[in-house]
């Protein structure tokens, strides 16, 4: 995967692949390669979402700890 790949870019590319498959504009010769790329993009998006969720959870916990300690 490219280092400059973002969630939005991956999602947009995945959407293009899905549209091409649905509209049957992908040849049989390209199909396996597109499915492989789609699988990579899905993995990237899932990893990005999990990482973001963990980061947000950590930030919220830090905020709660700070608020609790400020109230004392």
PDB file of N, H, CA, C and O in Angstrom:
ATOM      1  N   UNK A   1       0.833  -1.182   0.000  1.00  0.00           N
ATOM      2  CA  UNK A   1       0.000   0.000   0.000  1.00  0.00           C
ATOM      3  C   UNK A   1       0.881   1.250   0.000  1.00  0.00           C
ATOM      4  O   UNK A   1       1.955   1.278   0.599  1.00  0.00           O
ATOM      5  N   UNK A   2       0.411   2.235  -0.662  1.00  0.00           N
ATOM      6  H   UNK A   2      -0.462   2.212  -1.149  1.00  0.00           H
ATOM      7  CA  UNK A   2       1.109   3.509  -0.722  1.00  0.00           C
ATOM      8  C   UNK A   2       1.068   4.205   0.631  1.00  0.00           C
ATOM      9  O   UNK A   2       0.062   4.147   1.338  1.00  0.00           O
ATOM     10  N   UNK A   3       2.175   4.868   0.992  1.00  0.00           N
ATOM     11  H   UNK A   3       2.993   4.915   0.418  1.00  0.00           H
ATOM     12  CA  UNK A   3       2.233   5.543   2.282  1.00  0.00           C
ATOM     13  C   UNK A   3       1.327   6.765   2.330  1.00  0.00           C
ATOM     14  O   UNK A   3       0.925   7.191   3.412  1.00  0.00           O
ATOM     15  N   UNK A   4       1.000   7.337   1.172  1.00  0.00           N
ATOM     16  H   UNK A   4       1.327   6.991   0.292  1.00  0.00           H
ATOM     17  CA  UNK A   4       0.126   8.504   1.163  1.00  0.00           C
ATOM     18  C   UNK A   4      -1.352   8.136   1.000  1.00  0.00           C
ATOM     19  O   UNK A   4      -2.197   8.996   0.752  1.00  0.00           O
ATOM     20  N   UNK A   5      -1.638   6.855   1.143  1.00  0.00           N
ATOM     21  H   UNK A   5      -0.951   6.156   1.344  1.00  0.00           H
ATOM     22  CA  UNK A   5      -3.024   6.403   1.054  1.00  0.00           C
ATOM     23  C   UNK A   5      -3.779   6.826   2.308  1.00  0.00           C
ATOM     24  O   UNK A   5      -3.333   6.580   3.429  1.00  0.00           O
ATOM     25  N   UNK A   6      -4.895   7.449   2.110  1.00  0.00           N
ATOM     26  H   UNK A   6      -5.257   7.649   1.199  1.00  0.00           H
ATOM     27  CA  UNK A   6      -5.751   7.851   3.221  1.00  0.00           C
ATOM     28  C   UNK A   6      -7.004   6.991   3.186  1.00  0.00           C
ATOM     29  O   UNK A   6      -7.272   6.287   2.213  1.00  0.00           O
ATOM     30  N   UNK A   7      -7.766   7.066   4.274  1.00  0.00           N
ATOM     31  H   UNK A   7      -7.548   7.638   5.065  1.00  0.00           H
ATOM     32  CA  UNK A   7      -9.023   6.328   4.328  1.00  0.00           C
ATOM     33  C   UNK A   7      -9.925   6.754   3.172  1.00  0.00           C
ATOM     34  O   UNK A   7     -10.522   5.912   2.499  1.00  0.00           O
ATOM     35  N   UNK A   8     -10.021   8.064   2.946  1.00  0.00           N
ATOM     36  H   UNK A   8      -9.537   8.747   3.492  1.00  0.00           H
ATOM     37  CA  UNK A   8     -10.905   8.573   1.881  1.00  0.00           C
ATOM     38  C   UNK A   8     -10.461   8.073   0.511  1.00  0.00           C
ATOM     39  O   UNK A   8     -11.288   7.640  -0.292  1.00  0.00           O
ATOM     40  N   UNK A   9      -9.154   8.131   0.241  1.00  0.00           N
ATOM     41  H   UNK A   9      -8.482   8.482   0.893  1.00  0.00           H
ATOM     42  CA  UNK A   9      -8.654   7.653  -1.058  1.00  0.00           C
ATOM     43  C   UNK A   9      -8.936   6.157  -1.224  1.00  0.00           C
ATOM     44  O   UNK A   9      -9.358   5.714  -2.292  1.00  0.00           O
ATOM     45  N   UNK A  10      -8.702   5.393  -0.169  1.00  0.00           N
ATOM     46  H   UNK A  10      -8.359   5.754   0.699  1.00  0.00           H
ATOM     47  CA  UNK A  10      -8.944   3.946  -0.232  1.00  0.00           C
ATOM     48  C   UNK A  10     -10.425   3.663  -0.450  1.00  0.00           C
ATOM     49  O   UNK A  10     -10.791   2.821  -1.269  1.00  0.00           O
ATOM     50  N   UNK A  11     -11.279   4.378   0.295  1.00  0.00           N
ATOM     51  H   UNK A  11     -10.982   5.062   0.961  1.00  0.00           H
ATOM     52  CA  UNK A  11     -12.720   4.180   0.166  1.00  0.00           C
ATOM     53  C   UNK A  11     -13.196   4.554  -1.238  1.00  0.00           C
ATOM     54  O   UNK A  11     -14.004   3.841  -1.835  1.00  0.00           O
ATOM     55  N   UNK A  12     -12.690   5.678  -1.763  1.00  0.00           N
ATOM     56  H   UNK A  12     -12.034   6.257  -1.279  1.00  0.00           H
ATOM     57  CA  UNK A  12     -13.081   6.109  -3.109  1.00  0.00           C
ATOM     58  C   UNK A  12     -12.643   5.102  -4.175  1.00  0.00           C
ATOM     59  O   UNK A  12     -13.396   4.798  -5.100  1.00  0.00           O
ATOM     60  N   UNK A  13     -11.417   4.588  -4.035  1.00  0.00           N
ATOM     61  H   UNK A  13     -10.805   4.834  -3.284  1.00  0.00           H
ATOM     62  CA  UNK A  13     -10.937   3.587  -4.992  1.00  0.00           C
ATOM     63  C   UNK A  13     -11.765   2.309  -4.903  1.00  0.00           C
ATOM     64  O   UNK A  13     -12.094   1.696  -5.918  1.00  0.00           O
ATOM     65  N   UNK A  14     -12.092   1.922  -3.686  1.00  0.00           N
ATOM     66  H   UNK A  14     -11.824   2.421  -2.862  1.00  0.00           H
ATOM     67  CA  UNK A  14     -12.926   0.743  -3.489  1.00  0.00           C
ATOM     68  C   UNK A  14     -14.300   0.937  -4.132  1.00  0.00           C
ATOM     69  O   UNK A  14     -14.825   0.027  -4.775  1.00  0.00           O
ATOM     70  N   UNK A  15     -14.871   2.114  -3.958  1.00  0.00           N
ATOM     71  H   UNK A  15     -14.445   2.853  -3.436  1.00  0.00           H
ATOM     72  CA  UNK A  15     -16.171   2.411  -4.568  1.00  0.00           C
ATOM     73  C   UNK A  15     -16.092   2.346  -6.094  1.00  0.00           C
ATOM     74  O   UNK A  15     -17.024   1.871  -6.744  1.00  0.00           O
ATOM     75  N   UNK A  16     -14.981   2.822  -6.667  1.00  0.00           N
ATOM     76  H   UNK A  16     -14.224   3.207  -6.139  1.00  0.00           H
ATOM     77  CA  UNK A  16     -14.814   2.749  -8.125  1.00  0.00           C
ATOM     78  C   UNK A  16     -14.752   1.301  -8.593  1.00  0.00           C
ATOM     79  O   UNK A  16     -15.343   0.945  -9.612  1.00  0.00           O
ATOM     80  N   UNK A  17     -14.044   0.482  -7.853  1.00  0.00           N
ATOM     81  H   UNK A  17     -13.564   0.771  -7.025  1.00  0.00           H
ATOM     82  CA  UNK A  17     -13.939  -0.938  -8.207  1.00  0.00           C
ATOM     83  C   UNK A  17     -15.315  -1.597  -8.149  1.00  0.00           C
ATOM     84  O   UNK A  17     -15.685  -2.355  -9.045  1.00  0.00           O
ATOM     85  N   UNK A  18     -16.062  -1.308  -7.101  1.00  0.00           N
ATOM     86  H   UNK A  18     -15.761  -0.692  -6.372  1.00  0.00           H
ATOM     87  CA  UNK A  18     -17.404  -1.885  -6.948  1.00  0.00           C
ATOM     88  C   UNK A  18     -18.303  -1.445  -8.106  1.00  0.00           C
ATOM     89  O   UNK A  18     -19.015  -2.260  -8.693  1.00  0.00           O
ATOM     90  N   UNK A  19     -18.263  -0.151  -8.426  1.00  0.00           N
ATOM     91  H   UNK A  19     -17.685   0.511  -7.949  1.00  0.00           H
ATOM     92  CA  UNK A  19     -19.085   0.344  -9.548  1.00  0.00           C
ATOM     93  C   UNK A  19     -18.707  -0.340 -10.861  1.00  0.00           C
ATOM     94  O   UNK A  19     -19.576  -0.708 -11.651  1.00  0.00           O
ATOM     95  N   UNK A  20     -17.411  -0.505 -11.084  1.00  0.00           N
ATOM     96  H   UNK A  20     -16.705  -0.206 -10.442  1.00  0.00           H
ATOM     97  CA  UNK A  20     -16.957  -1.147 -12.320  1.00  0.00           C
ATOM     98  C   UNK A  20     -17.416  -2.604 -12.384  1.00  0.00           C
ATOM     99  O   UNK A  20     -17.821  -3.093 -13.439  1.00  0.00           O
ATOM    100  N   UNK A  21     -17.347  -3.281 -11.253  1.00  0.00           N
ATOM    101  H   UNK A  21     -17.018  -2.884 -10.396  1.00  0.00           H
ATOM    102  CA  UNK A  21     -17.803  -4.677 -11.217  1.00  0.00           C
ATOM    103  C   UNK A  21     -19.309  -4.742 -11.450  1.00  0.00           C
ATOM    104  O   UNK A  21     -19.789  -5.569 -12.225  1.00  0.00           O
ATOM    105  N   UNK A  22     -20.049  -3.867 -10.777  1.00  0.00           N
ATOM    106  H   UNK A  22     -19.659  -3.195 -10.147  1.00  0.00           H
ATOM    107  CA  UNK A  22     -21.510  -3.863 -10.923  1.00  0.00           C
ATOM    108  C   UNK A  22     -21.942  -3.511 -12.339  1.00  0.00           C
ATOM    109  O   UNK A  22     -22.931  -4.049 -12.837  1.00  0.00           O
ATOM    110  N   UNK A  23     -21.211  -2.616 -12.990  1.00  0.00           N
ATOM    111  H   UNK A  23     -20.407  -2.179 -12.585  1.00  0.00           H
ATOM    112  CA  UNK A  23     -21.592  -2.218 -14.345  1.00  0.00           C
ATOM    113  C   UNK A  23     -20.994  -3.130 -15.412  1.00  0.00           C
ATOM    114  O   UNK A  23     -21.190  -2.937 -16.612  1.00  0.00           O
ATOM    115  N   UNK A  24     -20.252  -4.141 -14.925  1.00  0.00           N
ATOM    116  H   UNK A  24     -20.093  -4.298 -13.951  1.00  0.00           H
ATOM    117  CA  UNK A  24     -19.651  -5.141 -15.804  1.00  0.00           C
ATOM    118  C   UNK A  24     -18.682  -4.531 -16.815  1.00  0.00           C
ATOM    119  O   UNK A  24     -18.580  -5.014 -17.943  1.00  0.00           O
ATOM    120  N   UNK A  25     -17.967  -3.468 -16.416  1.00  0.00           N
ATOM    121  H   UNK A  25     -18.051  -3.076 -15.500  1.00  0.00           H
ATOM    122  CA  UNK A  25     -16.983  -2.850 -17.306  1.00  0.00           C
ATOM    123  C   UNK A  25     -15.591  -3.447 -17.117  1.00  0.00           C
ATOM    124  O   UNK A  25     -14.658  -3.078 -17.830  1.00  0.00           O
ATOM    125  N   UNK A  26     -15.446  -4.354 -16.173  1.00  0.00           N
ATOM    126  H   UNK A  26     -16.205  -4.654 -15.594  1.00  0.00           H
ATOM    127  CA  UNK A  26     -14.163  -5.010 -15.940  1.00  0.00           C
ATOM    128  C   UNK A  26     -14.152  -6.330 -16.700  1.00  0.00           C
ATOM    129  O   UNK A  26     -15.085  -7.130 -16.622  1.00  0.00           O
ATOM    130  N   UNK A  27     -13.065  -6.528 -17.436  1.00  0.00           N
ATOM    131  H   UNK A  27     -12.308  -5.879 -17.499  1.00  0.00           H
ATOM    132  CA  UNK A  27     -12.952  -7.782 -18.182  1.00  0.00           C
ATOM    133  C   UNK A  27     -12.639  -8.923 -17.224  1.00  0.00           C
ATOM    134  O   UNK A  27     -12.197  -8.702 -16.097  1.00  0.00           O
ATOM    135  N   UNK A  28     -12.869 -10.122 -17.681  1.00  0.00           N
ATOM    136  H   UNK A  28     -13.228 -10.302 -18.597  1.00  0.00           H
ATOM    137  CA  UNK A  28     -12.570 -11.310 -16.885  1.00  0.00           C
ATOM    138  C   UNK A  28     -11.084 -11.333 -16.540  1.00  0.00           C
ATOM    139  O   UNK A  28     -10.699 -11.786 -15.462  1.00  0.00           O
ATOM    140  N   UNK A  29     -10.259 -10.848 -17.449  1.00  0.00           N
ATOM    141  H   UNK A  29     -10.571 -10.480 -18.325  1.00  0.00           H
ATOM    142  CA  UNK A  29      -8.816 -10.821 -17.223  1.00  0.00           C
ATOM    143  C   UNK A  29      -8.441  -9.880 -16.071  1.00  0.00           C
ATOM    144  O   UNK A  29      -7.471 -10.142 -15.360  1.00  0.00           O
ATOM    145  N   UNK A  30      -9.177  -8.815 -15.881  1.00  0.00           N
ATOM    146  H   UNK A  30      -9.965  -8.602 -16.459  1.00  0.00           H
ATOM    147  CA  UNK A  30      -8.899  -7.837 -14.823  1.00  0.00           C
ATOM    148  C   UNK A  30      -9.583  -8.168 -13.504  1.00  0.00           C
ATOM    149  O   UNK A  30      -9.185  -7.661 -12.455  1.00  0.00           O
ATOM    150  N   UNK A  31     -10.588  -8.994 -13.547  1.00  0.00           N
ATOM    151  H   UNK A  31     -10.911  -9.405 -14.399  1.00  0.00           H
ATOM    152  CA  UNK A  31     -11.435  -9.226 -12.382  1.00  0.00           C
ATOM    153  C   UNK A  31     -10.659  -9.703 -11.155  1.00  0.00           C
ATOM    154  O   UNK A  31     -10.842  -9.159 -10.066  1.00  0.00           O
ATOM    155  N   UNK A  32      -9.812 -10.692 -11.310  1.00  0.00           N
ATOM    156  H   UNK A  32      -9.664 -11.133 -12.195  1.00  0.00           H
ATOM    157  CA  UNK A  32      -9.061 -11.224 -10.165  1.00  0.00           C
ATOM    158  C   UNK A  32      -8.175 -10.143  -9.546  1.00  0.00           C
ATOM    159  O   UNK A  32      -8.087 -10.036  -8.322  1.00  0.00           O
ATOM    160  N   UNK A  33      -7.520  -9.342 -10.388  1.00  0.00           N
ATOM    161  H   UNK A  33      -7.592  -9.428 -11.381  1.00  0.00           H
ATOM    162  CA  UNK A  33      -6.654  -8.276  -9.889  1.00  0.00           C
ATOM    163  C   UNK A  33      -7.466  -7.203  -9.153  1.00  0.00           C
ATOM    164  O   UNK A  33      -7.021  -6.687  -8.128  1.00  0.00           O
ATOM    165  N   UNK A  34      -8.633  -6.870  -9.662  1.00  0.00           N
ATOM    166  H   UNK A  34      -8.994  -7.289 -10.495  1.00  0.00           H
ATOM    167  CA  UNK A  34      -9.489  -5.874  -9.005  1.00  0.00           C
ATOM    168  C   UNK A  34     -10.015  -6.394  -7.669  1.00  0.00           C
ATOM    169  O   UNK A  34     -10.092  -5.647  -6.694  1.00  0.00           O
ATOM    170  N   UNK A  35     -10.374  -7.665  -7.628  1.00  0.00           N
ATOM    171  H   UNK A  35     -10.312  -8.272  -8.420  1.00  0.00           H
ATOM    172  CA  UNK A  35     -10.848  -8.263  -6.378  1.00  0.00           C
ATOM    173  C   UNK A  35      -9.722  -8.285  -5.346  1.00  0.00           C
ATOM    174  O   UNK A  35      -9.954  -8.019  -4.167  1.00  0.00           O
ATOM    175  N   UNK A  36      -8.503  -8.603  -5.789  1.00  0.00           N
ATOM    176  H   UNK A  36      -8.315  -8.819  -6.747  1.00  0.00           H
ATOM    177  CA  UNK A  36      -7.339  -8.601  -4.891  1.00  0.00           C
ATOM    178  C   UNK A  36      -7.108  -7.192  -4.342  1.00  0.00           C
ATOM    179  O   UNK A  36      -6.880  -7.025  -3.144  1.00  0.00           O
ATOM    180  N   UNK A  37      -7.166  -6.189  -5.202  1.00  0.00           N
ATOM    181  H   UNK A  37      -7.351  -6.325  -6.175  1.00  0.00           H
ATOM    182  CA  UNK A  37      -6.970  -4.796  -4.770  1.00  0.00           C
ATOM    183  C   UNK A  37      -8.081  -4.386  -3.808  1.00  0.00           C
ATOM    184  O   UNK A  37      -7.815  -3.725  -2.804  1.00  0.00           O
ATOM    185  N   UNK A  38      -9.312  -4.767  -4.100  1.00  0.00           N
ATOM    186  H   UNK A  38      -9.529  -5.304  -4.916  1.00  0.00           H
ATOM    187  CA  UNK A  38     -10.434  -4.448  -3.217  1.00  0.00           C
ATOM    188  C   UNK A  38     -10.209  -5.049  -1.833  1.00  0.00           C
ATOM    189  O   UNK A  38     -10.491  -4.405  -0.823  1.00  0.00           O
ATOM    190  N   UNK A  39      -9.711  -6.260  -1.785  1.00  0.00           N
ATOM    191  H   UNK A  39      -9.483  -6.783  -2.606  1.00  0.00           H
ATOM    192  CA  UNK A  39      -9.426  -6.916  -0.510  1.00  0.00           C
ATOM    193  C   UNK A  39      -8.361  -6.144   0.269  1.00  0.00           C
ATOM    194  O   UNK A  39      -8.486  -5.971   1.482  1.00  0.00           O
ATOM    195  N   UNK A  40      -7.323  -5.682  -0.413  1.00  0.00           N
ATOM    196  H   UNK A  40      -7.222  -5.822  -1.398  1.00  0.00           H
ATOM    197  CA  UNK A  40      -6.281  -4.872   0.230  1.00  0.00           C
ATOM    198  C   UNK A  40      -6.857  -3.568   0.782  1.00  0.00           C
ATOM    199  O   UNK A  40      -6.529  -3.155   1.894  1.00  0.00           O
ATOM    200  N   UNK A  41      -7.710  -2.935   0.001  1.00  0.00           N
ATOM    201  H   UNK A  41      -7.976  -3.271  -0.903  1.00  0.00           H
ATOM    202  CA  UNK A  41      -8.316  -1.669   0.419  1.00  0.00           C
ATOM    203  C   UNK A  41      -9.233  -1.859   1.621  1.00  0.00           C
ATOM    204  O   UNK A  41      -9.254  -1.030   2.530  1.00  0.00           O
ATOM    205  N   UNK A  42      -9.985  -2.943   1.623  1.00  0.00           N
ATOM    206  H   UNK A  42      -9.968  -3.617   0.885  1.00  0.00           H
ATOM    207  CA  UNK A  42     -10.864  -3.245   2.757  1.00  0.00           C
ATOM    208  C   UNK A  42     -10.036  -3.463   4.014  1.00  0.00           C
ATOM    209  O   UNK A  42     -10.375  -2.945   5.078  1.00  0.00           O
ATOM    210  N   UNK A  43      -8.963  -4.218   3.902  1.00  0.00           N
ATOM    211  H   UNK A  43      -8.688  -4.639   3.038  1.00  0.00           H
ATOM    212  CA  UNK A  43      -8.073  -4.435   5.050  1.00  0.00           C
ATOM    213  C   UNK A  43      -7.509  -3.111   5.562  1.00  0.00           C
ATOM    214  O   UNK A  43      -7.477  -2.871   6.769  1.00  0.00           O
ATOM    215  N   UNK A  44      -7.066  -2.257   4.645  1.00  0.00           N
ATOM    216  H   UNK A  44      -7.091  -2.452   3.665  1.00  0.00           H
ATOM    217  CA  UNK A  44      -6.524  -0.949   5.018  1.00  0.00           C
ATOM    218  C   UNK A  44      -7.577  -0.129   5.765  1.00  0.00           C
ATOM    219  O   UNK A  44      -7.294   0.445   6.816  1.00  0.00           O
ATOM    220  N   UNK A  45      -8.786  -0.077   5.217  1.00  0.00           N
ATOM    221  H   UNK A  45      -9.016  -0.543   4.363  1.00  0.00           H
ATOM    222  CA  UNK A  45      -9.865   0.706   5.835  1.00  0.00           C
ATOM    223  C   UNK A  45     -10.221   0.170   7.222  1.00  0.00           C
ATOM    224  O   UNK A  45     -10.419   0.945   8.157  1.00  0.00           O
ATOM    225  N   UNK A  46     -10.301  -1.144   7.354  1.00  0.00           N
ATOM    226  H   UNK A  46     -10.140  -1.774   6.594  1.00  0.00           H
ATOM    227  CA  UNK A  46     -10.615  -1.737   8.654  1.00  0.00           C
ATOM    228  C   UNK A  46      -9.531  -1.423   9.679  1.00  0.00           C
ATOM    229  O   UNK A  46      -9.834  -1.108  10.830  1.00  0.00           O
ATOM    230  N   UNK A  47      -8.282  -1.509   9.268  1.00  0.00           N
ATOM    231  H   UNK A  47      -8.036  -1.765   8.333  1.00  0.00           H
ATOM    232  CA  UNK A  47      -7.160  -1.198  10.162  1.00  0.00           C
ATOM    233  C   UNK A  47      -7.195   0.270  10.565  1.00  0.00           C
ATOM    234  O   UNK A  47      -6.994   0.603  11.733  1.00  0.00           O
ATOM    235  N   UNK A  48      -7.449   1.138   9.607  1.00  0.00           N
ATOM    236  H   UNK A  48      -7.613   0.868   8.658  1.00  0.00           H
ATOM    237  CA  UNK A  48      -7.516   2.574   9.876  1.00  0.00           C
ATOM    238  C   UNK A  48      -8.658   2.881  10.848  1.00  0.00           C
ATOM    239  O   UNK A  48      -8.480   3.662  11.783  1.00  0.00           O
ATOM    240  N   UNK A  49      -9.815   2.279  10.636  1.00  0.00           N
ATOM    241  H   UNK A  49      -9.959   1.644   9.876  1.00  0.00           H
ATOM    242  CA  UNK A  49     -10.958   2.507  11.527  1.00  0.00           C
ATOM    243  C   UNK A  49     -10.670   2.002  12.938  1.00  0.00           C
ATOM    244  O   UNK A  49     -10.994   2.674  13.917  1.00  0.00           O
ATOM    245  N   UNK A  50     -10.068   0.831  13.045  1.00  0.00           N
ATOM    246  H   UNK A  50      -9.804   0.284  12.250  1.00  0.00           H
ATOM    247  CA  UNK A  50      -9.738   0.279  14.361  1.00  0.00           C
ATOM    248  C   UNK A  50      -8.736   1.164  15.089  1.00  0.00           C
ATOM    249  O   UNK A  50      -8.874   1.416  16.286  1.00  0.00           O
ATOM    250  N   UNK A  51      -7.726   1.635  14.358  1.00  0.00           N
ATOM    251  H   UNK A  51      -7.614   1.430  13.386  1.00  0.00           H
ATOM    252  CA  UNK A  51      -6.731   2.516  14.952  1.00  0.00           C
ATOM    253  C   UNK A  51      -7.332   3.829  15.409  1.00  0.00           C
ATOM    254  O   UNK A  51      -7.004   4.332  16.484  1.00  0.00           O
ATOM    255  N   UNK A  52      -8.204   4.376  14.600  1.00  0.00           N
ATOM    256  H   UNK A  52      -8.471   3.968  13.727  1.00  0.00           H
ATOM    257  CA  UNK A  52      -8.859   5.639  14.946  1.00  0.00           C
ATOM    258  C   UNK A  52      -9.766   5.450  16.154  1.00  0.00           C
ATOM    259  O   UNK A  52      -9.801   6.303  17.041  1.00  0.00           O
ATOM    260  N   UNK A  53     -10.492   4.349  16.197  1.00  0.00           N
ATOM    261  H   UNK A  53     -10.463   3.656  15.477  1.00  0.00           H
ATOM    262  CA  UNK A  53     -11.361   4.057  17.332  1.00  0.00           C
ATOM    263  C   UNK A  53     -10.548   3.959  18.624  1.00  0.00           C
ATOM    264  O   UNK A  53     -10.945   4.505  19.654  1.00  0.00           O
ATOM    265  N   UNK A  54      -9.420   3.268  18.569  1.00  0.00           N
ATOM    266  H   UNK A  54      -9.098   2.824  17.733  1.00  0.00           H
ATOM    267  CA  UNK A  54      -8.571   3.128  19.749  1.00  0.00           C
ATOM    268  C   UNK A  54      -8.015   4.476  20.189  1.00  0.00           C
ATOM    269  O   UNK A  54      -7.941   4.769  21.382  1.00  0.00           O
ATOM    270  N   UNK A  55      -7.628   5.289  19.220  1.00  0.00           N
ATOM    271  H   UNK A  55      -7.688   5.052  18.251  1.00  0.00           H
ATOM    272  CA  UNK A  55      -7.092   6.613  19.537  1.00  0.00           C
ATOM    273  C   UNK A  55      -8.152   7.506  20.178  1.00  0.00           C
ATOM    274  O   UNK A  55      -7.875   8.193  21.161  1.00  0.00           O
ATOM    275  N   UNK A  56      -9.352   7.499  19.628  1.00  0.00           N
ATOM    276  H   UNK A  56      -9.577   6.941  18.829  1.00  0.00           H
ATOM    277  CA  UNK A  56     -10.443   8.299  20.182  1.00  0.00           C
ATOM    278  C   UNK A  56     -10.789   7.822  21.592  1.00  0.00           C
ATOM    279  O   UNK A  56     -11.000   8.635  22.492  1.00  0.00           O
ATOM    280  N   UNK A  57     -10.845   6.510  21.782  1.00  0.00           N
ATOM    281  H   UNK A  57     -10.673   5.849  21.052  1.00  0.00           H
ATOM    282  CA  UNK A  57     -11.137   5.946  23.100  1.00  0.00           C
ATOM    283  C   UNK A  57     -10.093   6.400  24.121  1.00  0.00           C
ATOM    284  O   UNK A  57     -10.429   6.762  25.249  1.00  0.00           O
ATOM    285  N   UNK A  58      -8.829   6.377  23.714  1.00  0.00           N
ATOM    286  H   UNK A  58      -8.556   6.083  22.798  1.00  0.00           H
ATOM    287  CA  UNK A  58      -7.746   6.803  24.601  1.00  0.00           C
ATOM    288  C   UNK A  58      -7.883   8.282  24.956  1.00  0.00           C
ATOM    289  O   UNK A  58      -7.709   8.658  26.115  1.00  0.00           O
ATOM    290  N   UNK A  59      -8.188   9.106  23.989  1.00  0.00           N
ATOM    291  H   UNK A  59      -8.330   8.800  23.048  1.00  0.00           H
ATOM    292  CA  UNK A  59      -8.361  10.542  24.225  1.00  0.00           C
ATOM    293  C   UNK A  59      -9.527  10.787  25.174  1.00  0.00           C
ATOM    294  O   UNK A  59      -9.426  11.606  26.087  1.00  0.00           O
ATOM    295  N   UNK A  60     -10.630  10.080  24.961  1.00  0.00           N
ATOM    296  H   UNK A  60     -10.712   9.414  24.220  1.00  0.00           H
ATOM    297  CA  UNK A  60     -11.801  10.244  25.833  1.00  0.00           C
ATOM    298  C   UNK A  60     -11.493   9.822  27.265  1.00  0.00           C
ATOM    299  O   UNK A  60     -11.930  10.469  28.217  1.00  0.00           O
ATOM    300  N   UNK A  61     -10.738   8.735  27.412  1.00  0.00           N
ATOM    301  H   UNK A  61     -10.384   8.210  26.638  1.00  0.00           H
ATOM    302  CA  UNK A  61     -10.353   8.283  28.753  1.00  0.00           C
ATOM    303  C   UNK A  61      -9.460   9.316  29.436  1.00  0.00           C
ATOM    304  O   UNK A  61      -9.599   9.569  30.633  1.00  0.00           O
ATOM    305  N   UNK A  62      -8.542   9.910  28.673  1.00  0.00           N
ATOM    306  H   UNK A  62      -8.429   9.704  27.701  1.00  0.00           H
ATOM    307  CA  UNK A  62      -7.674  10.954  29.228  1.00  0.00           C
ATOM    308  C   UNK A  62      -8.498  12.172  29.654  1.00  0.00           C
ATOM    309  O   UNK A  62      -8.240  12.777  30.695  1.00  0.00           O
ATOM    310  N   UNK A  63      -9.474  12.512  28.848  1.00  0.00           N
ATOM    311  H   UNK A  63      -9.684  12.020  28.003  1.00  0.00           H
ATOM    312  CA  UNK A  63     -10.342  13.653  29.183  1.00  0.00           C
ATOM    313  C   UNK A  63     -11.138  13.365  30.454  1.00  0.00           C
ATOM    314  O   UNK A  63     -11.261  14.231  31.320  1.00  0.00           O
ATOM    315  N   UNK A  64     -11.673  12.160  30.567  1.00  0.00           N
ATOM    316  H   UNK A  64     -11.573  11.456  29.864  1.00  0.00           H
ATOM    317  CA  UNK A  64     -12.436  11.778  31.758  1.00  0.00           C
ATOM    318  C   UNK A  64     -11.556  11.811  33.003  1.00  0.00           C
ATOM    319  O   UNK A  64     -11.981  12.269  34.063  1.00  0.00           O
ATOM    320  N   UNK A  65     -10.326  11.320  32.864  1.00  0.00           N
ATOM    321  H   UNK A  65      -9.981  10.948  32.002  1.00  0.00           H
ATOM    322  CA  UNK A  65      -9.390  11.334  33.990  1.00  0.00           C
ATOM    323  C   UNK A  65      -9.080  12.766  34.405  1.00  0.00           C
ATOM    324  O   UNK A  65      -9.039  13.075  35.596  1.00  0.00           O
ATOM    325  N   UNK A  66      -8.866  13.629  33.437  1.00  0.00           N
ATOM    326  H   UNK A  66      -8.899  13.377  32.470  1.00  0.00           H
ATOM    327  CA  UNK A  66      -8.564  15.029  33.726  1.00  0.00           C
ATOM    328  C   UNK A  66      -9.755  15.713  34.392  1.00  0.00           C
ATOM    329  O   UNK A  66      -9.588  16.451  35.363  1.00  0.00           O
ATOM    330  N   UNK A  67     -10.945  15.468  33.875  1.00  0.00           N
ATOM    331  H   UNK A  67     -11.080  14.868  33.086  1.00  0.00           H
ATOM    332  CA  UNK A  67     -12.147  16.071  34.458  1.00  0.00           C
ATOM    333  C   UNK A  67     -12.348  15.570  35.881  1.00  0.00           C
ATOM    334  O   UNK A  67     -12.689  16.351  36.769  1.00  0.00           O
ATOM    335  N   UNK A  68     -12.142  14.278  36.108  1.00  0.00           N
ATOM    336  H   UNK A  68     -11.865  13.643  35.387  1.00  0.00           H
ATOM    337  CA  UNK A  68     -12.290  13.712  37.444  1.00  0.00           C
ATOM    338  C   UNK A  68     -11.285  14.316  38.415  1.00  0.00           C
ATOM    339  O   UNK A  68     -11.631  14.642  39.550  1.00  0.00           O
ATOM    340  N   UNK A  69     -10.032  14.466  37.965  1.00  0.00           N
ATOM    341  H   UNK A  69      -9.752  14.200  37.042  1.00  0.00           H
ATOM    342  CA  UNK A  69      -9.005  15.021  38.852  1.00  0.00           C
ATOM    343  C   UNK A  69      -9.206  16.515  39.080  1.00  0.00           C
ATOM    344  O   UNK A  69      -8.820  17.032  40.129  1.00  0.00           O
ATOM    345  N   UNK A  70      -9.802  17.219  38.120  1.00  0.00           N
ATOM    346  H   UNK A  70     -10.116  16.799  37.268  1.00  0.00           H
ATOM    347  CA  UNK A  70     -10.073  18.643  38.274  1.00  0.00           C
ATOM    348  C   UNK A  70     -11.203  18.891  39.267  1.00  0.00           C
ATOM    349  O   UNK A  70     -11.239  19.935  39.917  1.00  0.00           O
ATOM    350  N   UNK A  71     -12.120  17.944  39.387  1.00  0.00           N
ATOM    351  H   UNK A  71     -12.091  17.096  38.859  1.00  0.00           H
ATOM    352  CA  UNK A  71     -13.272  18.096  40.292  1.00  0.00           C
ATOM    353  C   UNK A  71     -12.868  17.892  41.746  1.00  0.00           C
ATOM    354  O   UNK A  71     -13.590  18.319  42.647  1.00  0.00           O
ATOM    355  N   UNK A  72     -11.735  17.250  41.994  1.00  0.00           N
ATOM    356  H   UNK A  72     -11.149  16.903  41.263  1.00  0.00           H
ATOM    357  CA  UNK A  72     -11.315  16.931  43.359  1.00  0.00           C
ATOM    358  C   UNK A  72     -10.728  18.133  44.049  1.00  0.00           C
ATOM    359  O   UNK A  72     -10.322  18.042  45.208  1.00  0.00           O
TER     360      UNK A  72
END
